[in-house]
Amino acid sequence: MKRRDLVRHLESHECELLREGRNHSVYVNRPKRKVSTVPRHRELNEFLARKICRDLEVPEP
């Protein structure tokens, strides 16, 4: 899965960027008080994308 597709999916489900790191971006789901990191790679593994969605309690893409 492309990183930009995952980020668009997260932002469409009330997640927002908390901060940028060197190797990761930290996204937060404020209504559910959940936090997860998204690596800066262009291509992400499908299992990792599903784990990030589960961590933030949003539907899987």
PDBQT receptor file of N, H, CA, C and O in Angstrom, charges set to zero:
ATOM      1  N   MET A   1       0.847  -1.171   0.000  1.00  0.00    +0.000 N 
ATOM      2  CA  MET A   1       0.000   0.000   0.000  1.00  0.00    +0.000 C 
ATOM      3  C   MET A   1       0.892   1.232   0.000  1.00  0.00    +0.000 C 
ATOM      4  O   MET A   1       1.932   1.249   0.658  1.00  0.00    +0.000 OA
ATOM      5  N   LYS A   2       0.494   2.245  -0.723  1.00  0.00    +0.000 N 
ATOM      6  H   LYS A   2      -0.351   2.231  -1.257  1.00  0.00    +0.000 HD
ATOM      7  CA  LYS A   2       1.247   3.496  -0.758  1.00  0.00    +0.000 C 
ATOM      8  C   LYS A   2       1.018   4.270   0.540  1.00  0.00    +0.000 C 
ATOM      9  O   LYS A   2      -0.083   4.275   1.091  1.00  0.00    +0.000 OA
ATOM     10  N   ARG A   3       2.058   4.910   1.006  1.00  0.00    +0.000 N 
ATOM     11  H   ARG A   3       2.953   4.907   0.558  1.00  0.00    +0.000 HD
ATOM     12  CA  ARG A   3       1.979   5.686   2.255  1.00  0.00    +0.000 C 
ATOM     13  C   ARG A   3       0.943   6.793   2.148  1.00  0.00    +0.000 C 
ATOM     14  O   ARG A   3       0.167   7.018   3.077  1.00  0.00    +0.000 OA
ATOM     15  N   ARG A   4       0.931   7.478   1.019  1.00  0.00    +0.000 N 
ATOM     16  H   ARG A   4       1.561   7.295   0.264  1.00  0.00    +0.000 HD
ATOM     17  CA  ARG A   4      -0.011   8.601   0.875  1.00  0.00    +0.000 C 
ATOM     18  C   ARG A   4      -1.463   8.132   0.909  1.00  0.00    +0.000 C 
ATOM     19  O   ARG A   4      -2.332   8.857   1.392  1.00  0.00    +0.000 OA
ATOM     20  N   ASP A   5      -1.739   6.920   0.398  1.00  0.00    +0.000 N 
ATOM     21  H   ASP A   5      -1.033   6.331   0.006  1.00  0.00    +0.000 HD
ATOM     22  CA  ASP A   5      -3.097   6.376   0.462  1.00  0.00    +0.000 C 
ATOM     23  C   ASP A   5      -3.501   6.082   1.907  1.00  0.00    +0.000 C 
ATOM     24  O   ASP A   5      -4.637   6.341   2.307  1.00  0.00    +0.000 OA
ATOM     25  N   LEU A   6      -2.567   5.543   2.680  1.00  0.00    +0.000 N 
ATOM     26  H   LEU A   6      -1.645   5.334   2.355  1.00  0.00    +0.000 HD
ATOM     27  CA  LEU A   6      -2.854   5.271   4.092  1.00  0.00    +0.000 C 
ATOM     28  C   LEU A   6      -3.086   6.572   4.851  1.00  0.00    +0.000 C 
ATOM     29  O   LEU A   6      -4.006   6.651   5.666  1.00  0.00    +0.000 OA
ATOM     30  N   VAL A   7      -2.276   7.583   4.601  1.00  0.00    +0.000 N 
ATOM     31  H   VAL A   7      -1.530   7.519   3.939  1.00  0.00    +0.000 HD
ATOM     32  CA  VAL A   7      -2.424   8.862   5.295  1.00  0.00    +0.000 C 
ATOM     33  C   VAL A   7      -3.772   9.500   4.949  1.00  0.00    +0.000 C 
ATOM     34  O   VAL A   7      -4.440  10.041   5.830  1.00  0.00    +0.000 OA
ATOM     35  N   ARG A   8      -4.175   9.442   3.692  1.00  0.00    +0.000 N 
ATOM     36  H   ARG A   8      -3.633   9.002   2.976  1.00  0.00    +0.000 HD
ATOM     37  CA  ARG A   8      -5.490   9.973   3.303  1.00  0.00    +0.000 C 
ATOM     38  C   ARG A   8      -6.613   9.220   4.006  1.00  0.00    +0.000 C 
ATOM     39  O   ARG A   8      -7.594   9.818   4.448  1.00  0.00    +0.000 OA
ATOM     40  N   HIS A   9      -6.461   7.913   4.102  1.00  0.00    +0.000 N 
ATOM     41  H   HIS A   9      -5.664   7.427   3.742  1.00  0.00    +0.000 HD
ATOM     42  CA  HIS A   9      -7.474   7.093   4.779  1.00  0.00    +0.000 C 
ATOM     43  C   HIS A   9      -7.572   7.480   6.259  1.00  0.00    +0.000 C 
ATOM     44  O   HIS A   9      -8.671   7.625   6.795  1.00  0.00    +0.000 OA
ATOM     45  N   LEU A  10      -6.421   7.645   6.915  1.00  0.00    +0.000 N 
ATOM     46  H   LEU A  10      -5.529   7.527   6.480  1.00  0.00    +0.000 HD
ATOM     47  CA  LEU A  10      -6.416   8.015   8.333  1.00  0.00    +0.000 C 
ATOM     48  C   LEU A  10      -7.039   9.392   8.537  1.00  0.00    +0.000 C 
ATOM     49  O   LEU A  10      -7.839   9.584   9.452  1.00  0.00    +0.000 OA
ATOM     50  N   GLU A  11      -6.675  10.343   7.692  1.00  0.00    +0.000 N 
ATOM     51  H   GLU A  11      -6.024  10.187   6.949  1.00  0.00    +0.000 HD
ATOM     52  CA  GLU A  11      -7.205  11.706   7.853  1.00  0.00    +0.000 C 
ATOM     53  C   GLU A  11      -8.694  11.782   7.562  1.00  0.00    +0.000 C 
ATOM     54  O   GLU A  11      -9.384  12.650   8.097  1.00  0.00    +0.000 OA
ATOM     55  N   SER A  12      -9.202  10.884   6.720  1.00  0.00    +0.000 N 
ATOM     56  H   SER A  12      -8.642  10.179   6.286  1.00  0.00    +0.000 HD
ATOM     57  CA  SER A  12     -10.640  10.884   6.450  1.00  0.00    +0.000 C 
ATOM     58  C   SER A  12     -11.431  10.288   7.614  1.00  0.00    +0.000 C 
ATOM     59  O   SER A  12     -12.655  10.411   7.661  1.00  0.00    +0.000 OA
ATOM     60  N   HIS A  13     -10.733   9.639   8.555  1.00  0.00    +0.000 N 
ATOM     61  H   HIS A  13      -9.739   9.539   8.517  1.00  0.00    +0.000 HD
ATOM     62  CA  HIS A  13     -11.381   9.053   9.736  1.00  0.00    +0.000 C 
ATOM     63  C   HIS A  13     -10.952   9.761  11.022  1.00  0.00    +0.000 C 
ATOM     64  O   HIS A  13     -10.722   9.108  12.040  1.00  0.00    +0.000 OA
ATOM     65  N   GLU A  14     -10.844  11.086  10.982  1.00  0.00    +0.000 N 
ATOM     66  H   GLU A  14     -11.031  11.616  10.156  1.00  0.00    +0.000 HD
ATOM     67  CA  GLU A  14     -10.611  11.945  12.145  1.00  0.00    +0.000 C 
ATOM     68  C   GLU A  14      -9.222  11.815  12.774  1.00  0.00    +0.000 C 
ATOM     69  O   GLU A  14      -9.029  12.244  13.911  1.00  0.00    +0.000 OA
ATOM     70  N   CYS A  15      -8.258  11.239  12.069  1.00  0.00    +0.000 N 
ATOM     71  H   CYS A  15      -8.414  10.891  11.145  1.00  0.00    +0.000 HD
ATOM     72  CA  CYS A  15      -6.890  11.186  12.587  1.00  0.00    +0.000 C 
ATOM     73  C   CYS A  15      -6.136  12.395  12.054  1.00  0.00    +0.000 C 
ATOM     74  O   CYS A  15      -6.400  12.873  10.951  1.00  0.00    +0.000 OA
ATOM     75  N   GLU A  16      -5.203  12.876  12.846  1.00  0.00    +0.000 N 
ATOM     76  H   GLU A  16      -4.988  12.487  13.742  1.00  0.00    +0.000 HD
ATOM     77  CA  GLU A  16      -4.425  14.036  12.406  1.00  0.00    +0.000 C 
ATOM     78  C   GLU A  16      -2.964  13.846  12.768  1.00  0.00    +0.000 C 
ATOM     79  O   GLU A  16      -2.611  13.079  13.663  1.00  0.00    +0.000 OA
ATOM     80  N   LEU A  17      -2.135  14.567  12.047  1.00  0.00    +0.000 N 
ATOM     81  H   LEU A  17      -2.422  15.190  11.320  1.00  0.00    +0.000 HD
ATOM     82  CA  LEU A  17      -0.701  14.501  12.265  1.00  0.00    +0.000 C 
ATOM     83  C   LEU A  17      -0.356  15.201  13.569  1.00  0.00    +0.000 C 
ATOM     84  O   LEU A  17      -0.703  16.365  13.767  1.00  0.00    +0.000 OA
ATOM     85  N   LEU A  18       0.328  14.490  14.457  1.00  0.00    +0.000 N 
ATOM     86  H   LEU A  18       0.610  13.545  14.296  1.00  0.00    +0.000 HD
ATOM     87  CA  LEU A  18       0.734  15.065  15.733  1.00  0.00    +0.000 C 
ATOM     88  C   LEU A  18       2.105  15.704  15.608  1.00  0.00    +0.000 C 
ATOM     89  O   LEU A  18       2.303  16.852  16.005  1.00  0.00    +0.000 OA
ATOM     90  N   ARG A  19       3.063  14.946  15.046  1.00  0.00    +0.000 N 
ATOM     91  H   ARG A  19       2.901  14.014  14.723  1.00  0.00    +0.000 HD
ATOM     92  CA  ARG A  19       4.403  15.488  14.847  1.00  0.00    +0.000 C 
ATOM     93  C   ARG A  19       5.140  14.661  13.815  1.00  0.00    +0.000 C 
ATOM     94  O   ARG A  19       4.776  13.520  13.531  1.00  0.00    +0.000 OA
ATOM     95  N   GLU A  20       6.180  15.256  13.260  1.00  0.00    +0.000 N 
ATOM     96  H   GLU A  20       6.475  16.183  13.491  1.00  0.00    +0.000 HD
ATOM     97  CA  GLU A  20       7.044  14.590  12.290  1.00  0.00    +0.000 C 
ATOM     98  C   GLU A  20       8.344  14.220  12.973  1.00  0.00    +0.000 C 
ATOM     99  O   GLU A  20       8.913  15.024  13.711  1.00  0.00    +0.000 OA
ATOM    100  N   GLY A  21       8.810  13.025  12.735  1.00  0.00    +0.000 N 
ATOM    101  H   GLY A  21       8.348  12.372  12.135  1.00  0.00    +0.000 HD
ATOM    102  CA  GLY A  21      10.109  12.599  13.208  1.00  0.00    +0.000 C 
ATOM    103  C   GLY A  21      11.023  12.411  12.016  1.00  0.00    +0.000 C 
ATOM    104  O   GLY A  21      10.637  12.707  10.885  1.00  0.00    +0.000 OA
ATOM    105  N   ARG A  22      12.235  11.921  12.256  1.00  0.00    +0.000 N 
ATOM    106  H   ARG A  22      12.548  11.681  13.175  1.00  0.00    +0.000 HD
ATOM    107  CA  ARG A  22      13.156  11.694  11.149  1.00  0.00    +0.000 C 
ATOM    108  C   ARG A  22      12.716  10.508  10.299  1.00  0.00    +0.000 C 
ATOM    109  O   ARG A  22      12.767  10.572   9.071  1.00  0.00    +0.000 OA
ATOM    110  N   ASN A  23      12.287   9.432  10.943  1.00  0.00    +0.000 N 
ATOM    111  H   ASN A  23      12.246   9.381  11.940  1.00  0.00    +0.000 HD
ATOM    112  CA  ASN A  23      11.935   8.219  10.212  1.00  0.00    +0.000 C 
ATOM    113  C   ASN A  23      10.448   7.883  10.248  1.00  0.00    +0.000 C 
ATOM    114  O   ASN A  23      10.002   7.010   9.503  1.00  0.00    +0.000 OA
ATOM    115  N   HIS A  24       9.671   8.555  11.097  1.00  0.00    +0.000 N 
ATOM    116  H   HIS A  24      10.033   9.264  11.703  1.00  0.00    +0.000 HD
ATOM    117  CA  HIS A  24       8.259   8.252  11.259  1.00  0.00    +0.000 C 
ATOM    118  C   HIS A  24       7.451   9.536  11.395  1.00  0.00    +0.000 C 
ATOM    119  O   HIS A  24       7.980  10.584  11.766  1.00  0.00    +0.000 OA
ATOM    120  N   SER A  25       6.173   9.437  11.091  1.00  0.00    +0.000 N 
ATOM    121  H   SER A  25       5.744   8.585  10.789  1.00  0.00    +0.000 HD
ATOM    122  CA  SER A  25       5.203  10.489  11.380  1.00  0.00    +0.000 C 
ATOM    123  C   SER A  25       4.262   9.920  12.431  1.00  0.00    +0.000 C 
ATOM    124  O   SER A  25       3.875   8.754  12.354  1.00  0.00    +0.000 OA
ATOM    125  N   VAL A  26       3.896  10.727  13.402  1.00  0.00    +0.000 N 
ATOM    126  H   VAL A  26       4.210  11.675  13.465  1.00  0.00    +0.000 HD
ATOM    127  CA  VAL A  26       3.027  10.267  14.487  1.00  0.00    +0.000 C 
ATOM    128  C   VAL A  26       1.627  10.823  14.242  1.00  0.00    +0.000 C 
ATOM    129  O   VAL A  26       1.425  12.033  14.153  1.00  0.00    +0.000 OA
ATOM    130  N   TYR A  27       0.665   9.900  14.137  1.00  0.00    +0.000 N 
ATOM    131  H   TYR A  27       0.829   8.916  14.210  1.00  0.00    +0.000 HD
ATOM    132  CA  TYR A  27      -0.736  10.280  13.936  1.00  0.00    +0.000 C 
ATOM    133  C   TYR A  27      -1.522   9.963  15.193  1.00  0.00    +0.000 C 
ATOM    134  O   TYR A  27      -1.223   9.007  15.908  1.00  0.00    +0.000 OA
ATOM    135  N   VAL A  28      -2.533  10.784  15.451  1.00  0.00    +0.000 N 
ATOM    136  H   VAL A  28      -2.776  11.560  14.870  1.00  0.00    +0.000 HD
ATOM    137  CA  VAL A  28      -3.337  10.635  16.661  1.00  0.00    +0.000 C 
ATOM    138  C   VAL A  28      -4.817  10.670  16.275  1.00  0.00    +0.000 C 
ATOM    139  O   VAL A  28      -5.235  11.427  15.399  1.00  0.00    +0.000 OA
ATOM    140  N   ASN A  29      -5.589   9.833  16.953  1.00  0.00    +0.000 N 
ATOM    141  H   ASN A  29      -5.250   9.218  17.665  1.00  0.00    +0.000 HD
ATOM    142  CA  ASN A  29      -7.040   9.843  16.842  1.00  0.00    +0.000 C 
ATOM    143  C   ASN A  29      -7.538  10.442  18.153  1.00  0.00    +0.000 C 
ATOM    144  O   ASN A  29      -7.709   9.724  19.138  1.00  0.00    +0.000 OA
ATOM    145  N   ARG A  30      -7.768  11.728  18.170  1.00  0.00    +0.000 N 
ATOM    146  H   ARG A  30      -7.629  12.311  17.370  1.00  0.00    +0.000 HD
ATOM    147  CA  ARG A  30      -8.101  12.435  19.411  1.00  0.00    +0.000 C 
ATOM    148  C   ARG A  30      -9.416  11.982  20.047  1.00  0.00    +0.000 C 
ATOM    149  O   ARG A  30      -9.459  11.836  21.268  1.00  0.00    +0.000 OA
ATOM    150  N   PRO A  31     -10.492  11.750  19.284  1.00  0.00    +0.000 N 
ATOM    151  CA  PRO A  31     -11.730  11.307  19.946  1.00  0.00    +0.000 C 
ATOM    152  C   PRO A  31     -11.573   9.993  20.705  1.00  0.00    +0.000 C 
ATOM    153  O   PRO A  31     -12.221   9.786  21.731  1.00  0.00    +0.000 OA
ATOM    154  N   LYS A  32     -10.715   9.106  20.205  1.00  0.00    +0.000 N 
ATOM    155  H   LYS A  32     -10.188   9.274  19.371  1.00  0.00    +0.000 HD
ATOM    156  CA  LYS A  32     -10.533   7.808  20.861  1.00  0.00    +0.000 C 
ATOM    157  C   LYS A  32      -9.237   7.734  21.664  1.00  0.00    +0.000 C 
ATOM    158  O   LYS A  32      -8.938   6.705  22.270  1.00  0.00    +0.000 OA
ATOM    159  N   ARG A  33      -8.477   8.812  21.670  1.00  0.00    +0.000 N 
ATOM    160  H   ARG A  33      -8.720   9.648  21.177  1.00  0.00    +0.000 HD
ATOM    161  CA  ARG A  33      -7.223   8.908  22.427  1.00  0.00    +0.000 C 
ATOM    162  C   ARG A  33      -6.242   7.789  22.083  1.00  0.00    +0.000 C 
ATOM    163  O   ARG A  33      -5.705   7.126  22.970  1.00  0.00    +0.000 OA
ATOM    164  N   LYS A  34      -6.019   7.590  20.787  1.00  0.00    +0.000 N 
ATOM    165  H   LYS A  34      -6.456   8.129  20.067  1.00  0.00    +0.000 HD
ATOM    166  CA  LYS A  34      -5.098   6.561  20.312  1.00  0.00    +0.000 C 
ATOM    167  C   LYS A  34      -3.999   7.218  19.473  1.00  0.00    +0.000 C 
ATOM    168  O   LYS A  34      -4.235   8.209  18.782  1.00  0.00    +0.000 OA
ATOM    169  N   VAL A  35      -2.792   6.645  19.548  1.00  0.00    +0.000 N 
ATOM    170  H   VAL A  35      -2.601   5.840  20.110  1.00  0.00    +0.000 HD
ATOM    171  CA  VAL A  35      -1.634   7.179  18.829  1.00  0.00    +0.000 C 
ATOM    172  C   VAL A  35      -0.930   6.031  18.117  1.00  0.00    +0.000 C 
ATOM    173  O   VAL A  35      -0.851   4.921  18.644  1.00  0.00    +0.000 OA
ATOM    174  N   SER A  36      -0.415   6.304  16.911  1.00  0.00    +0.000 N 
ATOM    175  H   SER A  36      -0.479   7.205  16.483  1.00  0.00    +0.000 HD
ATOM    176  CA  SER A  36       0.368   5.311  16.179  1.00  0.00    +0.000 C 
ATOM    177  C   SER A  36       1.355   6.031  15.269  1.00  0.00    +0.000 C 
ATOM    178  O   SER A  36       1.149   7.187  14.899  1.00  0.00    +0.000 OA
ATOM    179  N   THR A  37       2.432   5.331  14.914  1.00  0.00    +0.000 N 
ATOM    180  H   THR A  37       2.600   4.392  15.215  1.00  0.00    +0.000 HD
ATOM    181  CA  THR A  37       3.445   5.905  14.033  1.00  0.00    +0.000 C 
ATOM    182  C   THR A  37       3.314   5.309  12.639  1.00  0.00    +0.000 C 
ATOM    183  O   THR A  37       2.976   4.137  12.475  1.00  0.00    +0.000 OA
ATOM    184  N   VAL A  38       3.588   6.144  11.636  1.00  0.00    +0.000 N 
ATOM    185  H   VAL A  38       3.862   7.096  11.770  1.00  0.00    +0.000 HD
ATOM    186  CA  VAL A  38       3.568   5.721  10.241  1.00  0.00    +0.000 C 
ATOM    187  C   VAL A  38       4.978   5.924   9.687  1.00  0.00    +0.000 C 
ATOM    188  O   VAL A  38       5.483   7.047   9.692  1.00  0.00    +0.000 OA
ATOM    189  N   PRO A  39       5.620   4.855   9.210  1.00  0.00    +0.000 N 
ATOM    190  CA  PRO A  39       6.973   5.004   8.670  1.00  0.00    +0.000 C 
ATOM    191  C   PRO A  39       6.994   5.898   7.438  1.00  0.00    +0.000 C 
ATOM    192  O   PRO A  39       5.966   6.092   6.788  1.00  0.00    +0.000 OA
ATOM    193  N   ARG A  40       8.153   6.437   7.122  1.00  0.00    +0.000 N 
ATOM    194  H   ARG A  40       8.988   6.279   7.650  1.00  0.00    +0.000 HD
ATOM    195  CA  ARG A  40       8.301   7.344   5.995  1.00  0.00    +0.000 C 
ATOM    196  C   ARG A  40       8.611   6.644   4.676  1.00  0.00    +0.000 C 
ATOM    197  O   ARG A  40       9.050   7.296   3.729  1.00  0.00    +0.000 OA
ATOM    198  N   HIS A  41       8.393   5.332   4.591  1.00  0.00    +0.000 N 
ATOM    199  H   HIS A  41       8.036   4.802   5.361  1.00  0.00    +0.000 HD
ATOM    200  CA  HIS A  41       8.655   4.613   3.350  1.00  0.00    +0.000 C 
ATOM    201  C   HIS A  41       7.536   4.894   2.359  1.00  0.00    +0.000 C 
ATOM    202  O   HIS A  41       6.392   5.113   2.758  1.00  0.00    +0.000 OA
ATOM    203  N   ARG A  42       7.856   4.889   1.075  1.00  0.00    +0.000 N 
ATOM    204  H   ARG A  42       8.785   4.712   0.750  1.00  0.00    +0.000 HD
ATOM    205  CA  ARG A  42       6.818   5.122   0.059  1.00  0.00    +0.000 C 
ATOM    206  C   ARG A  42       5.818   3.979   0.020  1.00  0.00    +0.000 C 
ATOM    207  O   ARG A  42       4.619   4.197  -0.149  1.00  0.00    +0.000 OA
ATOM    208  N   GLU A  43       6.316   2.769   0.176  1.00  0.00    +0.000 N 
ATOM    209  H   GLU A  43       7.290   2.592   0.313  1.00  0.00    +0.000 HD
ATOM    210  CA  GLU A  43       5.474   1.576   0.115  1.00  0.00    +0.000 C 
ATOM    211  C   GLU A  43       5.434   0.922   1.489  1.00  0.00    +0.000 C 
ATOM    212  O   GLU A  43       6.478   0.695   2.101  1.00  0.00    +0.000 OA
ATOM    213  N   LEU A  44       4.230   0.618   1.978  1.00  0.00    +0.000 N 
ATOM    214  H   LEU A  44       3.382   0.802   1.480  1.00  0.00    +0.000 HD
ATOM    215  CA  LEU A  44       4.065  -0.028   3.281  1.00  0.00    +0.000 C 
ATOM    216  C   LEU A  44       3.489  -1.428   3.090  1.00  0.00    +0.000 C 
ATOM    217  O   LEU A  44       2.712  -1.671   2.168  1.00  0.00    +0.000 OA
ATOM    218  N   ASN A  45       3.873  -2.323   3.955  1.00  0.00    +0.000 N 
ATOM    219  H   ASN A  45       4.504  -2.126   4.704  1.00  0.00    +0.000 HD
ATOM    220  CA  ASN A  45       3.357  -3.676   3.964  1.00  0.00    +0.000 C 
ATOM    221  C   ASN A  45       1.871  -3.640   4.346  1.00  0.00    +0.000 C 
ATOM    222  O   ASN A  45       1.469  -2.832   5.184  1.00  0.00    +0.000 OA
ATOM    223  N   GLU A  46       1.062  -4.503   3.743  1.00  0.00    +0.000 N 
ATOM    224  H   GLU A  46       1.389  -5.160   3.063  1.00  0.00    +0.000 HD
ATOM    225  CA  GLU A  46      -0.375  -4.539   4.040  1.00  0.00    +0.000 C 
ATOM    226  C   GLU A  46      -0.645  -4.859   5.508  1.00  0.00    +0.000 C 
ATOM    227  O   GLU A  46      -1.575  -4.313   6.103  1.00  0.00    +0.000 OA
ATOM    228  N   PHE A  47       0.170  -5.749   6.096  1.00  0.00    +0.000 N 
ATOM    229  H   PHE A  47       0.925  -6.192   5.613  1.00  0.00    +0.000 HD
ATOM    230  CA  PHE A  47      -0.018  -6.091   7.500  1.00  0.00    +0.000 C 
ATOM    231  C   PHE A  47       0.249  -4.891   8.398  1.00  0.00    +0.000 C 
ATOM    232  O   PHE A  47      -0.453  -4.686   9.389  1.00  0.00    +0.000 OA
ATOM    233  N   LEU A  48       1.251  -4.105   8.059  1.00  0.00    +0.000 N 
ATOM    234  H   LEU A  48       1.821  -4.271   7.255  1.00  0.00    +0.000 HD
ATOM    235  CA  LEU A  48       1.580  -2.918   8.835  1.00  0.00    +0.000 C 
ATOM    236  C   LEU A  48       0.465  -1.878   8.721  1.00  0.00    +0.000 C 
ATOM    237  O   LEU A  48       0.113  -1.233   9.709  1.00  0.00    +0.000 OA
ATOM    238  N   ALA A  49      -0.085  -1.715   7.528  1.00  0.00    +0.000 N 
ATOM    239  H   ALA A  49       0.202  -2.239   6.726  1.00  0.00    +0.000 HD
ATOM    240  CA  ALA A  49      -1.179  -0.759   7.333  1.00  0.00    +0.000 C 
ATOM    241  C   ALA A  49      -2.393  -1.160   8.176  1.00  0.00    +0.000 C 
ATOM    242  O   ALA A  49      -3.042  -0.309   8.784  1.00  0.00    +0.000 OA
ATOM    243  N   ARG A  50      -2.692  -2.448   8.205  1.00  0.00    +0.000 N 
ATOM    244  H   ARG A  50      -2.165  -3.139   7.711  1.00  0.00    +0.000 HD
ATOM    245  CA  ARG A  50      -3.820  -2.913   9.024  1.00  0.00    +0.000 C 
ATOM    246  C   ARG A  50      -3.558  -2.715  10.507  1.00  0.00    +0.000 C 
ATOM    247  O   ARG A  50      -4.469  -2.362  11.257  1.00  0.00    +0.000 OA
ATOM    248  N   LYS A  51      -2.313  -2.940  10.941  1.00  0.00    +0.000 N 
ATOM    249  H   LYS A  51      -1.573  -3.227  10.333  1.00  0.00    +0.000 HD
ATOM    250  CA  LYS A  51      -1.969  -2.754  12.352  1.00  0.00    +0.000 C 
ATOM    251  C   LYS A  51      -2.108  -1.289  12.756  1.00  0.00    +0.000 C 
ATOM    252  O   LYS A  51      -2.617  -0.993  13.837  1.00  0.00    +0.000 OA
ATOM    253  N   ILE A  52      -1.666  -0.376  11.904  1.00  0.00    +0.000 N 
ATOM    254  H   ILE A  52      -1.253  -0.617  11.026  1.00  0.00    +0.000 HD
ATOM    255  CA  ILE A  52      -1.783   1.053  12.196  1.00  0.00    +0.000 C 
ATOM    256  C   ILE A  52      -3.258   1.427  12.330  1.00  0.00    +0.000 C 
ATOM    257  O   ILE A  52      -3.625   2.175  13.237  1.00  0.00    +0.000 OA
ATOM    258  N   CYS A  53      -4.098   0.920  11.446  1.00  0.00    +0.000 N 
ATOM    259  H   CYS A  53      -3.800   0.312  10.710  1.00  0.00    +0.000 HD
ATOM    260  CA  CYS A  53      -5.534   1.207  11.522  1.00  0.00    +0.000 C 
ATOM    261  C   CYS A  53      -6.143   0.633  12.797  1.00  0.00    +0.000 C 
ATOM    262  O   CYS A  53      -6.980   1.276  13.430  1.00  0.00    +0.000 OA
ATOM    263  N   ARG A  54      -5.728  -0.567  13.173  1.00  0.00    +0.000 N 
ATOM    264  H   ARG A  54      -5.048  -1.090  12.659  1.00  0.00    +0.000 HD
ATOM    265  CA  ARG A  54      -6.242  -1.155  14.408  1.00  0.00    +0.000 C 
ATOM    266  C   ARG A  54      -5.783  -0.350  15.618  1.00  0.00    +0.000 C 
ATOM    267  O   ARG A  54      -6.559  -0.141  16.551  1.00  0.00    +0.000 OA
ATOM    268  N   ASP A  55      -4.538   0.102  15.613  1.00  0.00    +0.000 N 
ATOM    269  H   ASP A  55      -3.908  -0.068  14.855  1.00  0.00    +0.000 HD
ATOM    270  CA  ASP A  55      -4.021   0.910  16.725  1.00  0.00    +0.000 C 
ATOM    271  C   ASP A  55      -4.811   2.207  16.897  1.00  0.00    +0.000 C 
ATOM    272  O   ASP A  55      -5.055   2.651  18.019  1.00  0.00    +0.000 OA
ATOM    273  N   LEU A  56      -5.205   2.807  15.776  1.00  0.00    +0.000 N 
ATOM    274  H   LEU A  56      -5.006   2.447  14.865  1.00  0.00    +0.000 HD
ATOM    275  CA  LEU A  56      -5.945   4.073  15.815  1.00  0.00    +0.000 C 
ATOM    276  C   LEU A  56      -7.451   3.877  15.875  1.00  0.00    +0.000 C 
ATOM    277  O   LEU A  56      -8.206   4.848  15.935  1.00  0.00    +0.000 OA
ATOM    278  N   GLU A  57      -7.889   2.623  15.860  1.00  0.00    +0.000 N 
ATOM    279  H   GLU A  57      -7.276   1.835  15.812  1.00  0.00    +0.000 HD
ATOM    280  CA  GLU A  57      -9.307   2.268  15.902  1.00  0.00    +0.000 C 
ATOM    281  C   GLU A  57     -10.106   2.896  14.763  1.00  0.00    +0.000 C 
ATOM    282  O   GLU A  57     -11.168   3.480  14.981  1.00  0.00    +0.000 OA
ATOM    283  N   VAL A  58      -9.576   2.766  13.540  1.00  0.00    +0.000 N 
ATOM    284  H   VAL A  58      -8.714   2.291  13.363  1.00  0.00    +0.000 HD
ATOM    285  CA  VAL A  58     -10.297   3.182  12.341  1.00  0.00    +0.000 C 
ATOM    286  C   VAL A  58     -10.495   1.931  11.489  1.00  0.00    +0.000 C 
ATOM    287  O   VAL A  58      -9.773   0.951  11.666  1.00  0.00    +0.000 OA
ATOM    288  N   PRO A  59     -11.476   1.945  10.552  1.00  0.00    +0.000 N 
ATOM    289  CA  PRO A  59     -11.686   0.772   9.701  1.00  0.00    +0.000 C 
ATOM    290  C   PRO A  59     -10.454   0.506   8.831  1.00  0.00    +0.000 C 
ATOM    291  O   PRO A  59      -9.741   1.429   8.436  1.00  0.00    +0.000 OA
ATOM    292  N   GLU A  60     -10.227  -0.755   8.549  1.00  0.00    +0.000 N 
ATOM    293  H   GLU A  60     -10.806  -1.505   8.870  1.00  0.00    +0.000 HD
ATOM    294  CA  GLU A  60      -9.090  -1.113   7.704  1.00  0.00    +0.000 C 
ATOM    295  C   GLU A  60      -9.365  -0.705   6.262  1.00  0.00    +0.000 C 
ATOM    296  O   GLU A  60     -10.504  -0.772   5.801  1.00  0.00    +0.000 OA
ATOM    297  N   PRO A  61      -8.314  -0.278   5.545  1.00  0.00    +0.000 N 
ATOM    298  CA  PRO A  61      -8.516   0.165   4.143  1.00  0.00    +0.000 C 
ATOM    299  C   PRO A  61      -8.842  -0.975   3.205  1.00  0.00    +0.000 C 
ATOM    300  O   PRO A  61      -9.036  -0.755   2.009  1.00  0.00    +0.000 OA
TER     301      PRO A  61
